[in-house]
């Protein structure tokens, strides 16, 4: 791999930051060689960023950055005895700093940037009851009921080798909240979602669905026996009309 110079590395780091948060209006830096090169100047000009540099040997010009450097050093100095690498300590400090309200704005840096507080370990101790209530309310409105299958339970699973028909199998393992491994033969194991399975109690519904998908195979009958009996498939009755039928009448006009 080609080694990057300090100028190129600075440009790549800024490009990564801009890709995540967008292009700033102004960038303030010191007079390091990486920031005063022609390449960096073109990079700022192409992206429409105003670049300002501080006066030599006068760090107070960029006071905000210098103040944060002091705060960062104090935080790392306090975490000197903590376990972990320097990168781990830096990540913990930044997570705490970005979620702490500032004395000037009364808002945390994360709230100013993302319009929401960051989720921390304190939120785990106090769950968000509002989300739980909303989830329960949405579940009640949908009218859905969670289904659970037991290990060893006989089920009917979708067989996509035969156009989505059903095949009998046995629940082997629950892989997730709604995903199961089903054994359909001694050497074949399928992974299916719970919506792709039915218990054997609903086998009548499954047979009716297969009959509607493949009506020709159900009406052929047994030719060798000479019989013409076919299995009657009861179609669900049409839904009755909920509203009375509207009667359209011509308007009564005044003949003058």
DRENBARO-390250 format. One record per residue (C-alpha): residue number from 0; residue in three letters; z, y, x. Coordinates in steps of 0.05 Angstrom, whole numbers, padded with zeros to 5 digits. Each point is the difference from the previous one (the first is absolute). Layout:
REC     i    aa        w        v        u
REC   NUM   ALA        Z        Y        X
...
//
This chain:
REC     i    aa        w        v        u
REC     0   UNK    00000    00000    00000
REC     1   UNK   -00014    00071    00022
REC     2   UNK    00062    00038    00020
REC     3   UNK    00009    00066   -00038
REC     4   UNK    00018    00064    00036
REC     5   UNK    00058    00043   -00023
REC     6   UNK   -00049    00046   -00036
REC     7   UNK   -00034   -00057   -00037
REC     8   UNK    00067   -00032   -00017
REC     9   UNK    00026    00065   -00029
REC    10   UNK   -00063    00007   -00043
REC    11   UNK    00005   -00072   -00025
REC    12   UNK    00074    00009   -00019
REC    13   UNK   -00016    00063   -00038
REC    14   UNK   -00059   -00033   -00034
REC    15   UNK    00045   -00056   -00025
REC    16   UNK    00050    00050   -00027
REC    17   UNK   -00054    00041   -00034
REC    18   UNK   -00028   -00063   -00032
REC    19   UNK    00068   -00015   -00031
REC    20   UNK    00022    00070   -00022
REC    21   UNK   -00064    00042    00001
REC    22   UNK   -00024    00058    00042
REC    23   UNK    00050    00056    00012
REC    24   UNK   -00017    00073   -00002
REC    25   UNK    00033    00017    00066
REC    26   UNK    00024   -00039    00061
REC    27   UNK    00050    00031    00049
REC    28   UNK    00008   -00032    00069
REC    29   UNK    00019    00018    00071
REC    30   UNK   -00049    00012    00057
REC    31   UNK   -00007   -00071    00024
REC    32   UNK   -00067   -00019    00030
REC    33   UNK   -00013   -00048   -00057
REC    34   UNK    00004    00057   -00050
REC    35   UNK   -00041    00053    00037
REC    36   UNK   -00060   -00043    00019
REC    37   UNK   -00070    00012   -00028
REC    38   UNK    00001   -00068   -00034
REC    39   UNK    00064    00016   -00038
REC    40   UNK   -00027    00069   -00018
REC    41   UNK   -00062   -00031   -00030
REC    42   UNK    00042   -00050   -00038
REC    43   UNK    00040    00056   -00032
REC    44   UNK   -00062    00041   -00016
REC    45   UNK   -00037   -00058   -00033
REC    46   UNK    00059   -00015   -00046
REC    47   UNK    00012    00073   -00018
REC    48   UNK    00070    00004    00031
REC    49   UNK    00028    00063    00030
REC    50   UNK    00030   -00016    00067
REC    51   UNK    00056    00045    00027
REC    52   UNK    00034   -00009    00067
REC    53   UNK    00067    00027    00022
REC    54   UNK    00011    00048    00057
REC    55   UNK    00010   -00032    00068
REC    56   UNK    00073   -00013    00017
REC    57   UNK    00021    00025   -00068
REC    58   UNK    00017   -00061   -00044
REC    59   UNK    00031    00044   -00054
REC    60   UNK   -00070    00016   -00024
REC    61   UNK   -00003   -00069   -00030
REC    62   UNK    00072    00001   -00023
REC    63   UNK   -00007   -00052   -00056
REC    64   UNK   -00026   -00053    00047
REC    65   UNK    00052    00016    00053
REC    66   UNK    00056   -00003   -00051
REC    67   UNK   -00023   -00068   -00024
REC    68   UNK   -00003   -00025    00072
REC    69   UNK    00074    00018    00007
REC    70   UNK    00017   -00034   -00066
REC    71   UNK   -00038   -00063    00022
REC    72   UNK    00036   -00002    00067
REC    73   UNK    00068    00006   -00034
REC    74   UNK   -00017   -00056   -00048
REC    75   UNK   -00024   -00047    00056
REC    76   UNK    00061    00018    00042
REC    77   UNK    00046   -00019   -00058
REC    78   UNK   -00037   -00067   -00008
REC    79   UNK    00005   -00016    00073
REC    80   UNK    00051   -00056   -00011
REC    81   UNK   -00036   -00030   -00059
REC    82   UNK   -00039   -00064    00007
REC    83   UNK   -00075   -00001    00002
REC    84   UNK   -00056    00030    00039
REC    85   UNK   -00016    00073    00007
REC    86   UNK   -00056   -00007   -00051
REC    87   UNK    00049   -00031   -00050
REC    88   UNK    00051    00056    00010
REC    89   UNK   -00055    00052   -00008
REC    90   UNK   -00024   -00031   -00065
REC    91   UNK    00070   -00001   -00029
REC    92   UNK    00012    00072    00019
REC    93   UNK   -00065    00024   -00031
REC    94   UNK    00013   -00039   -00064
REC    95   UNK    00068    00034   -00006
REC    96   UNK   -00026    00069    00019
REC    97   UNK   -00059   -00001   -00048
REC    98   UNK    00043   -00020   -00059
REC    99   UNK    00056    00051    00012
REC   100   UNK   -00004    00067   -00038
REC   101   UNK   -00012    00060    00045
REC   102   UNK    00048    00058   -00002
REC   103   UNK   -00056    00051   -00008
REC   104   UNK   -00043   -00033   -00053
REC   105   UNK    00053   -00044   -00034
REC   106   UNK   -00052   -00054    00001
REC   107   UNK   -00012   -00058    00047
REC   108   UNK   -00064    00000    00042
REC   109   UNK   -00022   -00063   -00037
REC   110   UNK    00009    00034   -00068
REC   111   UNK   -00040    00060    00023
REC   112   UNK   -00056   -00044    00026
REC   113   UNK   -00004   -00055   -00052
REC   114   UNK    00035    00032   -00060
REC   115   UNK    00049   -00058   -00002
REC   116   UNK    00060   -00025    00042
REC   117   UNK   -00008   -00058    00046
REC   118   UNK    00030   -00067   -00020
REC   119   UNK    00058   -00017    00046
REC   120   UNK    00054   -00054    00005
REC   121   UNK    00045    00042   -00045
REC   122   UNK   -00050   -00009   -00057
REC   123   UNK    00010   -00076    00006
REC   124   UNK    00075    00009   -00014
REC   125   UNK   -00016    00041   -00062
REC   126   UNK   -00061   -00028   -00037
REC   127   UNK   -00044    00045   -00041
REC   128   UNK    00019   -00014   -00072
REC   129   UNK   -00057    00042   -00027
REC   130   UNK   -00052   -00048    00028
REC   131   UNK    00037   -00059   -00030
REC   132   UNK    00001    00032   -00068
REC   133   UNK   -00074    00018    00004
REC   134   UNK   -00018   -00071    00020
REC   135   UNK    00039   -00030   -00058
REC   136   UNK   -00030    00050   -00049
REC   137   UNK   -00070   -00016    00024
REC   138   UNK    00014   -00074   -00007
REC   139   UNK    00024    00010   -00072
REC   140   UNK   -00061    00040   -00018
REC   141   UNK   -00047   -00052    00029
REC   142   UNK    00033   -00054   -00041
REC   143   UNK   -00006   -00047    00059
REC   144   UNK    00048   -00056    00016
REC   145   UNK    00010   -00026    00069
REC   146   UNK   -00015   -00074    00008
REC   147   UNK    00031   -00044    00052
REC   148   UNK   -00021   -00070    00019
REC   149   UNK    00045   -00053    00030
REC   150   UNK   -00015   -00044    00060
REC   151   UNK   -00027   -00066   -00025
REC   152   UNK   -00023    00028   -00067
REC   153   UNK   -00067   -00025   -00026
REC   154   UNK   -00048    00057   -00012
REC   155   UNK   -00074    00013   -00013
REC   156   UNK   -00033    00041    00054
REC   157   UNK   -00068    00034    00005
REC   158   UNK   -00052   -00044    00034
REC   159   UNK   -00053    00048    00027
REC   160   UNK   -00042   -00058    00025
REC   161   UNK   -00018   -00014   -00073
REC   162   UNK   -00012    00071   -00023
REC   163   UNK    00073    00020   -00013
REC   164   UNK    00020   -00060   -00042
REC   165   UNK    00069   -00030    00002
REC   166   UNK    00028   -00057    00041
REC   167   UNK    00068   -00033   -00005
REC   168   UNK    00047    00009    00059
REC   169   UNK    00072    00003    00022
REC   170   UNK    00038    00061    00026
REC   171   UNK    00017   -00014    00073
REC   172   UNK    00027    00065    00030
REC   173   UNK    00012    00071   -00023
REC   174   UNK   -00033    00045    00052
REC   175   UNK    00018    00067   -00031
REC   176   UNK    00025    00032   -00065
REC   177   UNK   -00065   -00019   -00036
REC   178   UNK   -00036   -00046    00049
REC   179   UNK    00008   -00076    00003
REC   180   UNK   -00028   -00059    00037
REC   181   UNK   -00025   -00053   -00048
REC   182   UNK   -00016   -00072    00020
REC   183   UNK   -00060   -00025   -00040
REC   184   UNK   -00009   -00065    00039
REC   185   UNK    00036   -00037    00056
REC   186   UNK   -00041    00037    00053
REC   187   UNK   -00019    00066   -00034
REC   188   UNK    00046    00060   -00007
REC   189   UNK   -00021    00065   -00034
REC   190   UNK    00031    00069    00001
REC   191   UNK   -00001    00034   -00068
REC   192   UNK    00028    00061   -00034
REC   193   UNK    00044   -00012   -00061
REC   194   UNK   -00054    00031   -00044
REC   195   UNK   -00046   -00057    00023
REC   196   UNK    00048   -00054   -00024
REC   197   UNK    00027   -00024   -00067
REC   198   UNK    00054   -00050   -00016
REC   199   UNK   -00022   -00065   -00032
REC   200   UNK    00031    00025   -00066
REC   201   UNK   -00060    00047   -00007
REC   202   UNK   -00051   -00055    00011
REC   203   UNK   -00027    00010   -00071
REC   204   UNK   -00017    00072    00016
REC   205   UNK   -00033   -00021    00064
REC   206   UNK   -00043   -00052   -00034
REC   207   UNK   -00021    00050   -00052
REC   208   UNK   -00020    00049    00055
REC   209   UNK   -00041   -00053    00035
REC   210   UNK   -00034   -00018   -00065
REC   211   UNK   -00020    00072   -00011
REC   212   UNK   -00028    00005    00071
REC   213   UNK   -00040   -00065   -00003
REC   214   UNK   -00017   -00014   -00073
REC   215   UNK   -00059   -00045    00015
REC   216   UNK    00041   -00052    00037
REC   217   UNK    00050   -00002   -00057
REC   218   UNK   -00053   -00011   -00055
REC   219   UNK   -00040   -00056    00034
REC   220   UNK    00049   -00054   -00020
REC   221   UNK   -00007   -00073    00022
REC   222   UNK   -00072   -00022   -00007
REC   223   UNK    00013   -00073    00019
REC   224   UNK    00047   -00010   -00058
REC   225   UNK   -00050    00030   -00049
REC   226   UNK    00052    00048   -00026
REC   227   UNK   -00013    00073   -00014
REC   228   UNK    00072    00023   -00006
REC   229   UNK    00017    00061    00038
REC   230   UNK    00066    00032    00013
REC   231   UNK    00012    00059   -00046
REC   232   UNK    00020    00062    00036
REC   233   UNK    00039    00047   -00043
REC   234   UNK   -00019    00071    00014
REC   235   UNK    00053    00052   -00010
REC   236   UNK   -00008    00038   -00065
REC   237   UNK   -00028    00069    00001
REC   238   UNK    00051    00055    00002
REC   239   UNK    00008    00033   -00069
REC   240   UNK   -00019    00072   -00007
REC   241   UNK    00060    00044    00011
REC   242   UNK   -00028    00062   -00035
REC   243   UNK   -00036    00006   -00068
REC   244   UNK   -00074    00007    00003
REC   245   UNK   -00024    00071   -00006
REC   246   UNK   -00044    00017   -00059
REC   247   UNK   -00053    00052    00015
REC   248   UNK   -00020    00044   -00058
REC   249   UNK   -00049    00058    00000
REC   250   UNK    00033    00069   -00003
REC   251   UNK    00003    00037   -00066
REC   252   UNK   -00041    00064    00007
REC   253   UNK    00000    00059   -00047
REC   254   UNK   -00069    00008   -00031
REC   255   UNK   -00015    00073   -00012
//
